[in-house]
Amino acid sequence: MKNKKKLDSKEIGLDIGLMLGKYFFRTEHLHYGYWTNDLKLDIHNLPEAQENYSDFVISHIPEGAKTLLDVGSGVGNFALKLINMGYNVDCVSPSPLLTKHARDILGDKSHIFESNYENLNTDNRYDVILFCESFQYINLVTALENSLKFLNNNGYLLICDFFKTDAKGKSVMGGGHRLTKFYDLISRYPFELVKDIDITKETALNLKLVNDFLTNVGLPIVNLCSNFLSTNYPLLTKLIQWKYRKKIKKIKRKYFSGERNAENFQIYKSYRLFLYRKQADY
Ligand SMILES: C[S@@+](CC[C@H](N)C(=O)[O-])C[C@H]1O[C@@H](n2cnc3c(N)ncnc32)[C@H](O)[C@@H]1O
């Protein structure tokens, strides 16, 4: 019998994020919103906050750059925006669902490598390699090694993503490489730091929206389902609750304890934009 490939929970999370975002909030991106003071924190303003985020990242693309590799290109809208500005953009996209969306949007305007960045193989070289909230998914060492390989001399690494801080305690929010580990590792590679900008404050507010959604929509739905099951199938429900008690406890803490909030994000995560220049003749 054929072994079925296990599905990756992070990939499923992104696919669900895409569906919910597109259907309910008309968002066109899979990254956080960048909340400026003049933009009211409201879920309906999320698309505008996400556009702000794209504009913020784009404003840090170095002058003179022409060719970009968008690693983890999501639905392809960020790449499209860049192409419409005159850049030549290739994409890396390991997720079949997201790649399909990106292909529909980009057509033949971009070459999409349907692969993990870790396994990417190409003779192409780029002026900028861009990680827009995708860096956290990629093995640190391979991300740096491959970027050196695929960048032109004096090319740039542009990363906008969140990292883990060294704060004590255990966060319910996963994701992100440890920031101190990243600094330590990249200092051993021929990359010169050009910019390091902290945007934790502007991005943490997304977690307030997430927490509101989980409390006001997620939790009531879970409670309704649980009520339905325990009144209609009491024995089966008890058995399932007992068998999966540890998993259920973990899920409750992770999603419904109220700890997934903006304050904790600012304690446990650091959202940063990094621009590094590859040193010449490496
Ligand atoms: C949070 S989404 C960001 C998407 C897009 N960059 C944006 O800003 O909307 C993360 C992206 O990283 C991609 N990704 C996850 N693991 C990856 C890997 N190992 N190599 C390359 N991309 C990866 C996902 O498929 C997805 O497109």
The ligand as a Gaussian input file, in Angstrom:
#p B3LYP/6-31G(d) Opt

LIG

0 1
 C        3.008000      34.129000       5.612000
 S        3.159000      33.635000       3.945000
 C        3.773000      35.125000       3.184000
 C        3.410000      35.188000       1.745000
 C        3.855000      36.442000       0.985000
 N        5.285000      36.617000       1.006000
 C        3.178000      37.672000       1.502000
 O        3.885000      38.571000       1.962000
 O        1.946000      37.750000       1.443000
 C        4.578000      32.559000       3.976000
 C        5.041000      32.046000       2.625000
 O        6.224000      31.255000       2.812000
 C        6.146000      30.100000       1.996000
 N        7.047000      29.069000       2.524000
 C        6.871000      28.250000       3.592000
 N        7.922000      27.418000       3.709000
 C        8.796000      27.733000       2.713000
 C       10.063000      27.226000       2.302000
 N       10.656000      26.251000       2.975000
 N       10.655000      27.770000       1.210000
 C       10.065000      28.786000       0.541000
 N        8.866000      29.312000       0.887000
 C        8.248000      28.796000       1.958000
 C        4.663000      29.743000       2.027000
 O        4.305000      28.889000       0.958000
 C        4.054000      31.150000       1.888000
 O        3.999000      31.516000       0.542000

